[in-house]
Amino acid sequence: MKLFSRSILRGAAIGAALALVAGASQAADITGAGATFPAPVYAKWADTYKKESGVGLNYQAIGSGGGINQIKAKTVTFGASDMPLKAEDLDAAGLVQFPMVMGGVVPVVNIPGVEPGKLVLDGDTIAEIYLGEITKWDDAKIKKLNPDLTLPSADIAPAYRADGSGTTFLFTNYLSAVNAKFKDSVGASTSVQWPTGIGGKGNAGVAGAVQQTEGGIGYVEYAYVKQNKLTYAKMVNHDGKTLEPTLKTFQAAAANADWANAKNYFVILTNQPGAESWPITGASFILMYKQPQDPAAAATALQFFAWAYAKGVSDAEGLDYVPMPKAVVDMVHKTWNDNIKGADGKAIWTASK
């Protein structure tokens, strides 16, 4: 087995770096926890915002399931999840949700002799790998997708997220959309019962498992792939086109989002039609209380999010995330004004702040 690369170790420190950005001991610092999917861009935003405002962000990238649990336990000002909650769940908990940024999930592999972007996979093949039905890299189905690539007769070693993860939700939602057996036997959720493979915690855990295991395959968000120079696979999308994971292909999938007609912003962007749509694209959401127990802290968090929408676009695109369109940002601002209020019933944030 290969040892962890230095880049993987650097990537594993993202969550810790987020917590250290801007000195978490300051009273004004914002507290949040959850999705690892947007963690790289949150880290970048936090660093820039600290320099501009003096306010820091203490964000724990512990996975979407952890973020949902933390906000429900009222131990953080906001939670973050890549799986949008349904209306009944939001209402039961007294929460409001809104999208913060969009991006892509990408398969990563460790196959001797195969360079980044050379292997082509489709959703049905990946589903059969994770179902334990395709077990060798020179399987006929994989060879058909890669007629010009020399593939070894090596065992496939699938890796998956062991923690409750929105990245897993997007991945399994997509596989469920393209493979009926996967939908029936595994399904789509932040945590599922995998028929085969080994688990790893966070993007770093999955990437580490793949890096250490010859024949490994896993799934991580693209900014992590890019930062750590991982070997990724191209994918065949809904329209049968073979695509690279790029900002352009994530934007193409995101363009299909009908935010205006989505109650509570419940939008899932996997398996979208379109010649340039990356098949595993999704949004990351923020969860906050409609009536926060600390209105001042909630207002500080909303000011940070407003700043990120307005001034964080270039940082997001630099990491191949898709910023929210202005029309959606305007809708989110209205959501804040209409729904997030203090004990006196007044909005704790206004656009003039």
C-alpha positions in Angstrom: 0.0 0.0 0.0 1.1 3.5 -0.7 1.7 6.0 2.1 -0.4 9.1 2.4 1.0 11.8 0.1 1.9 15.2 1.6 -0.9 16.8 -0.3 -3.5 14.4 1.3 -2.2 15.3 4.7 -2.5 19.0 3.9 -6.0 18.4 2.7 -6.9 16.6 5.9 -6.1 19.7 7.8 -8.8 21.8 6.1 -11.3 21.3 8.9 -8.7 22.2 11.5 -7.6 25.2 9.5 -11.2 26.5 9.3 -11.5 26.2 13.1 -8.2 28.2 13.5 -9.0 30.9 11.0 -9.4 34.2 12.7 -8.9 33.1 16.3 -11.8 31.2 17.5 -11.5 32.6 21.0 -12.9 36.1 20.0 -16.5 36.7 21.0 -17.5 38.0 17.6 -16.4 34.8 15.8 -19.1 32.9 13.9 -19.6 29.2 14.8 -20.8 26.6 12.3 -20.4 22.9 11.5 -21.3 20.4 8.8 -20.6 19.7 5.2 -17.1 19.0 3.9 -18.2 19.6 0.3 -17.9 23.4 0.6 -15.1 23.4 3.2 -12.4 24.7 0.9 -14.3 27.7 -0.2 -15.5 28.4 3.3 -11.9 28.4 4.4 -11.0 30.9 1.6 -13.9 33.2 2.4 -13.1 33.0 6.1 -9.5 34.1 5.6 -10.5 37.0 3.4 -13.4 38.1 5.6 -11.2 38.1 8.7 -8.8 40.5 7.0 -11.6 42.8 6.0 -13.9 42.7 9.0 -11.9 41.3 11.9 -14.6 38.7 12.4 -13.5 35.0 12.2 -15.2 31.8 11.3 -14.9 28.7 13.5 -16.3 26.0 11.1 -16.0 22.3 11.8 -16.1 20.3 8.6 -17.6 17.2 10.2 -20.0 16.1 7.4 -23.6 17.1 6.7 -25.1 14.7 9.2 -23.0 16.2 11.9 -24.0 19.7 10.9 -27.7 18.8 11.1 -27.2 17.3 14.5 -25.1 20.3 15.8 -27.6 22.9 14.7 -30.5 20.9 16.2 -28.5 20.7 19.4 -28.0 24.5 19.3 -24.2 24.2 19.8 -23.5 26.3 16.7 -25.0 29.4 15.0 -25.4 27.6 11.7 -25.3 24.1 10.3 -24.3 23.2 6.7 -25.7 20.3 4.7 -25.4 19.2 1.1 -28.7 17.3 1.5 -31.5 19.8 1.6 -34.0 19.1 4.4 -37.7 18.7 3.5 -40.3 21.1 4.6 -41.6 18.9 7.4 -38.1 18.4 8.9 -37.4 22.2 8.8 -40.8 23.0 10.4 -40.4 20.4 13.1 -37.0 21.9 14.1 -37.9 25.5 13.6 -35.2 25.9 10.9 -34.8 27.8 7.7 -32.4 26.7 4.9 -30.9 28.5 2.0 -28.3 27.6 -0.7 -24.8 29.0 -0.3 -22.7 27.6 -3.2 -22.8 24.8 -5.9 -20.1 22.4 -7.0 -19.4 18.9 -8.3 -18.6 15.5 -6.8 -15.9 13.5 -8.7 -14.8 9.9 -8.8 -11.1 9.4 -7.9 -9.0 6.3 -8.6 -5.7 4.7 -8.0 -4.9 2.5 -11.0 -1.2 1.9 -12.0 -0.4 3.6 -15.2 -3.7 5.6 -15.4 -3.2 9.4 -15.3 -5.8 12.0 -14.1 -8.6 12.4 -16.6 -7.8 9.4 -18.7 -10.3 6.9 -17.3 -13.9 7.2 -18.4 -16.8 5.9 -16.2 -20.6 6.2 -16.4 -23.1 6.1 -13.6 -24.3 2.6 -14.2 -20.8 1.2 -14.1 -20.0 3.0 -10.9 -23.2 1.7 -9.4 -22.2 -1.9 -10.3 -18.8 -1.4 -8.8 -20.3 -0.2 -5.5 -22.8 -3.1 -5.6 -19.9 -5.5 -5.8 -20.9 -6.7 -9.3 -17.9 -5.3 -11.2 -14.8 -6.4 -9.3 -11.9 -6.0 -11.8 -10.5 -3.0 -13.6 -10.3 -4.9 -16.9 -14.0 -5.8 -16.7 -15.6 -5.8 -20.2 -18.0 -2.9 -19.3 -15.1 -0.7 -18.2 -13.0 -1.7 -21.2 -15.9 -0.7 -23.5 -15.8 2.8 -22.0 -12.1 2.9 -22.4 -11.1 1.2 -25.7 -7.8 3.0 -25.9 -6.7 2.6 -22.3 -4.7 -0.4 -21.0 -6.4 -1.5 -17.8 -4.8 -4.1 -15.4 -6.5 -7.2 -14.2 -6.5 -5.7 -10.7 -9.1 -5.9 -7.9 -11.3 -2.8 -7.5 -11.4 -1.5 -4.0 -14.3 0.9 -3.4 -14.0 3.5 -0.7 -17.0 5.5 0.8 -17.7 8.1 3.4 -18.1 6.5 6.9 -19.5 9.6 8.4 -23.0 11.1 7.6 -22.2 13.0 4.4 -24.0 15.2 2.0 -21.3 14.2 -0.6 -22.6 10.6 -0.1 -26.2 11.9 -0.5 -25.3 13.5 -3.9 -23.3 10.4 -5.0 -26.0 7.9 -4.0 -28.8 10.1 -5.3 -27.1 10.0 -8.7 -26.4 6.3 -8.6 -30.0 5.7 -7.6 -31.2 7.7 -10.6 -29.2 5.7 -13.1 -29.3 2.2 -11.7 -32.6 0.7 -10.4 -30.9 -2.1 -8.4 -28.8 0.4 -6.6 -31.9 2.5 -5.8 -33.8 -0.5 -4.5 -30.9 -2.1 -2.5 -28.9 0.9 -1.3 -30.9 4.0 -1.9 -29.9 7.7 -1.5 -29.0 9.2 1.9 -26.2 10.9 3.8 -25.4 7.4 5.2 -26.2 4.1 3.6 -25.4 0.4 4.0 -22.8 -0.2 1.4 -22.6 -3.8 0.0 -18.8 -3.6 -0.4 -15.8 -1.4 0.2 -14.1 0.4 3.1 -15.1 3.6 4.9 -13.1 6.8 5.5 -14.0 9.9 7.4 -14.4 13.1 5.3 -12.9 13.8 1.9 -9.5 13.2 3.4 -10.4 9.7 4.7 -11.9 8.6 1.3 -9.0 10.1 -0.7 -6.5 8.5 1.7 -8.1 5.1 1.4 -7.9 5.4 -2.4 -4.3 6.7 -2.4 -3.2 3.8 -0.1 -4.9 1.0 -2.0 -3.9 0.0 -5.5 -7.1 -0.4 -7.5 -9.0 2.0 -5.2 -12.0 4.2 -6.2 -13.8 6.8 -4.2 -15.8 10.0 -4.5 -14.8 13.5 -3.2 -15.8 17.1 -4.0 -13.8 18.7 -6.9 -12.0 21.5 -5.0 -10.4 18.8 -2.9 -9.4 16.8 -6.0 -7.9 20.0 -7.5 -6.0 21.1 -4.4 -4.5 17.6 -3.8 -3.9 16.7 -7.5 -5.8 13.4 -7.2 -6.3 11.1 -10.1 -9.9 11.7 -11.2 -12.2 10.1 -13.8 -14.1 11.7 -16.6 -17.8 10.8 -16.7 -20.5 10.1 -19.3 -23.5 12.3 -18.5 -27.2 12.1 -18.9 -27.0 13.0 -22.6 -24.2 10.5 -23.3 -21.4 13.1 -23.5 -18.0 12.4 -21.9 -17.0 15.3 -19.7 -14.2 16.7 -17.6 -15.1 18.0 -14.2 -14.8 21.8 -14.6 -16.4 25.0 -13.5 -18.1 25.1 -16.9 -19.7 21.7 -16.6 -20.8 22.4 -13.0 -22.3 25.7 -14.2 -24.2 23.8 -17.0 -25.8 21.5 -14.5 -26.5 24.4 -12.1 -28.3 26.3 -14.9 -31.1 23.8 -14.7 -32.0 24.7 -11.1 -35.5 26.1 -10.8 -34.9 27.9 -7.5 -37.9 30.3 -7.9 -40.3 27.4 -7.7 -38.5 25.3 -5.2 -40.1 25.5 -1.7 -37.4 26.0 0.9 -34.9 25.9 -1.9 -35.2 22.1 -2.2 -33.2 21.5 -5.4 -31.1 18.5 -6.3 -28.9 18.8 -9.4 -27.7 15.2 -10.1 -28.2 13.6 -13.5 -29.3 16.9 -15.2 -29.9 16.9 -18.9 -27.7 19.0 -21.2 -24.6 18.2 -23.3 -22.3 20.0 -20.9 -23.9 19.1 -17.5 -21.7 17.3 -15.0 -23.8 14.4 -13.7 -23.0 14.7 -9.9 -23.6 18.4 -9.2 -25.2 19.8 -6.1 -25.7 22.8 -3.8 -24.6 23.2 -0.3 -27.1 24.6 2.2 -27.0 26.6 5.4 -29.4 25.8 8.2 -30.3 28.4 10.9 -33.1 28.9 13.4 -36.0 31.1 12.5 -35.8 32.5 16.1 -32.1 32.1 17.1 -31.3 31.8 20.8 -28.5 34.4 20.1 -29.8 36.9 17.6 -26.6 38.9 17.6 -24.5 35.9 16.6 -27.1 35.0 14.0 -26.9 38.5 12.6 -23.1 38.3 12.4 -23.4 35.0 10.5 -25.8 36.5 8.0 -23.5 39.5 7.5 -20.8 37.0 6.6 -23.0 35.1 4.2 -24.2 38.4 2.6 -20.5 39.4 2.1 -19.7 35.9 0.6 -22.6 36.2 -1.9 -21.5 39.7 -2.9 -17.7 39.5 -2.7 -16.8 35.9 -2.7 -17.6 35.1 -6.3 -14.0 35.1 -7.6 -12.8 33.0 -4.7 -15.5 30.5 -5.3 -14.9 30.2 -9.1 -11.2 30.0 -8.4 -11.9 26.7 -6.6 -14.4 25.6 -9.3 -17.5 26.2 -7.3 -20.5 27.8 -8.9 -21.7 31.0 -7.0 -25.4 31.5 -6.5 -27.0 33.7 -9.2 -28.0 37.2 -8.2 -31.7 36.4 -8.5 -31.3 33.6 -6.0 -29.3 35.8 -3.7 -32.1 38.3 -3.7 -34.6 35.5 -2.9 -32.3 34.4 0.0 -32.1 38.0 1.4 -35.9 38.1 1.4 -36.0 34.7 3.2 -33.7 36.2 5.9 -35.9 39.2 6.3 -39.2 37.3 6.4 -38.1 34.3 8.5 -35.1 34.9 10.8 -36.3 37.1 13.6 -35.5 38.0 17.2 -37.8 37.5 20.2 -39.4 40.8 19.4 -40.6 39.6 16.0 -38.3 41.9 14.1 -35.9 40.8 11.4 -32.3 40.5 12.7 -30.8 41.3 9.3 -31.6 43.9 6.6 -30.0 44.6 3.2 -28.8 47.9 4.5 -26.3 46.2 6.9 
